[in-house]
Amino acid sequence: MMMKRVTQKERTLNWLRTNGELTFAEAVEKLHILDVRKRIQELREEGYNIITVNRKNASGAIYGAYRLEAEA
């Protein structure tokens, strides 16, 4: 039996549903996705309400995180 390969877009959506937010670093390290912006764009084009929120790390650097807003 062949297993269906989970796409980067599906991995991104699953992460957002499970963990709430996704950063670029998490996308690379945990999901092995180098261009998470493209995956987010694809999901937005499919109608998912994904917002970008600014976060600040311990050293004060600001970075973005993606968050999936409530689904209907």
Residue pairs with C-beta under 8 A, 6 or more apart in sequence:
6 14
8 31
8 33
8 39
9 39
9 42
9 43
11 31
11 33
12 22
12 27
12 31
12 33
12 36
12 39
12 40
12 43
13 43
13 48
13 68
15 22
15 26
15 27
15 30
15 31
16 22
16 50
16 66
16 67
16 68
17 68
20 67
20 68
21 53
21 65
21 66
21 67
22 31
22 36
22 65
22 66
22 67
23 55
23 63
23 64
23 65
23 66
24 36
24 63
24 64
25 63
27 33
27 34
27 36
27 39
28 34
28 36
33 39
36 66
40 50
40 66
43 50
44 50
48 68
48 71
49 68
49 69
49 70
49 71
50 66
50 67
50 68
50 69
51 66
51 67
51 69
52 64
52 65
52 66
52 67
53 64
53 65
53 66
53 67
54 62
54 63
54 64
54 65
55 62
55 63
55 64
55 65
56 62
56 63
57 63
